[in-house]
Amino acid sequence: MKNKFLKGTIASVIVLTTVAFTTEKKTVNVAESQVNWKGEKVTGSHYGNIQLKSGYFTMEDEKITGGEFVMDMTSINVTDLEGESKQKLEGHLKSEDFFGVEKYPTAKLVITSAAKKSEGVYGIVGNLTIKEDTHPVTFDLTMNGDAASTKLTIDRSKYNVRYGSGSFFDNLGDKTIYDNFDLEVDLKF
């Protein structure tokens, strides 16, 4: 009798644990999601977009607990220029001077923790890898049904992207390119 009771109790605990802590993988629709970038220099700015290669959040009880997002660095696109100027800047951004996409075709963000700050808003902590250099990043993310959005600023010099950086080179004058670039991310699921 004790044996049957013990087996029944263990089975109940397993069922309740499974129901109480439902983990799911929420996969991003990369075709409908957007990652827009903006970089600034002394004399102005440029902007464009980059494609996600893959991405997902891990969810537990409908709350973000982790995730991983891979950007296709070969898809860097400039949207504020046309023709030869556009092609020239895209080529330069893809070159070893900047992101070296031939050697480093992807960048990756791994979410290591997420804390709910308010309804639909999470404080995210993660590790961003660009050109095999990994550094922690923090940002707020808004989740709304089957969509999520965030804005974050990245210091490119931490990832060995130093071309035109006033932090590393003197006498650049109006050719100085600021270290920080902005990302505006809109995800669809």
Residue pairs with C-beta under 8 A, 6 or more apart in sequence:
20 61
21 60
21 61
22 60
22 61
23 58
23 59
23 60
23 65
24 58
24 59
24 60
25 56
25 57
25 58
25 59
26 56
26 57
26 58
26 59
26 189
27 55
27 56
27 189
28 52
28 54
28 55
28 56
28 57
28 69
28 187
28 188
28 189
29 188
29 189
30 51
30 52
30 53
30 54
30 55
32 188
33 52
33 55
33 185
33 186
33 187
33 188
34 49
34 184
34 185
34 186
35 49
35 50
35 51
35 52
35 71
35 183
35 184
35 185
36 47
36 48
36 49
36 183
36 184
36 185
37 47
37 48
37 49
37 50
37 181
37 182
37 183
37 184
38 45
38 46
38 47
38 181
38 182
38 184
39 45
39 46
39 47
39 177
39 178
39 181
39 182
40 177
40 178
40 180
40 181
41 164
41 174
41 175
41 176
41 177
41 178
42 173
42 174
42 175
42 176
42 178
43 174
45 80
46 78
46 80
46 81
46 89
47 78
47 79
47 80
48 76
48 77
48 78
48 79
48 80
48 90
49 77
49 79
50 71
50 72
50 73
50 75
50 76
50 77
51 71
51 72
51 75
52 69
52 70
52 71
52 72
52 187
53 70
53 71
53 72
53 106
54 68
54 69
54 70
55 67
55 68
55 69
55 70
55 187
56 67
56 68
56 69
57 64
57 66
57 67
57 111
57 148
58 64
58 65
58 66
58 67
59 65
63 114
63 116
64 111
64 114
64 116
64 122
64 124
64 141
64 143
65 113
65 114
66 110
66 111
66 112
66 113
66 114
67 109
67 110
67 111
67 114
67 126
68 108
68 109
68 110
68 111
69 108
69 109
70 106
70 107
70 108
71 106
71 107
71 108
71 109
72 105
72 106
73 94
73 99
73 101
73 104
73 105
73 106
73 107
74 94
74 101
74 105
76 90
76 93
76 94
76 99
76 101
77 90
78 86
78 89
78 90
78 93
81 89
92 98
93 99
94 100
94 101
94 102
96 103
97 163
98 156
98 161
98 163
99 107
99 130
99 131
99 161
100 131
103 131
104 130
104 131
104 132
107 128
107 129
107 130
107 131
108 128
108 129
109 126
109 127
109 128
109 129
109 137
110 126
110 127
110 129
111 124
111 125
111 126
112 125
112 126
112 127
113 124
113 125
114 122
114 123
114 124
114 125
114 141
115 122
115 123
116 122
117 123
117 140
120 142
120 143
120 144
121 140
121 141
121 142
121 143
122 140
122 141
122 142
122 143
123 138
123 140
124 138
124 139
124 140
124 141
124 150
125 136
125 137
125 138
126 136
126 137
126 138
127 134
127 135
127 136
127 137
128 134
128 135
128 136
128 137
128 154
128 159
130 154
130 156
130 159
130 161
131 159
131 160
131 161
133 158
133 159
133 160
135 158
135 159
137 152
137 154
139 150
139 151
139 152
140 150
141 148
141 149
141 150
142 148
142 149
142 150
146 188
146 189
147 186
147 187
147 188
147 189
148 185
148 186
148 187
148 189
149 184
149 185
149 186
149 187
150 183
150 184
150 185
151 182
151 183
151 184
151 185
152 182
152 183
152 185
153 180
153 181
153 182
153 183
154 180
154 181
154 182
154 183
155 179
155 180
156 162
156 165
156 179
156 180
156 181
157 165
157 167
157 168
157 179
162 168
162 169
163 177
164 172
164 175
164 176
164 177
165 176
165 177
165 179
166 172
166 176
166 177
166 178
166 179
167 179
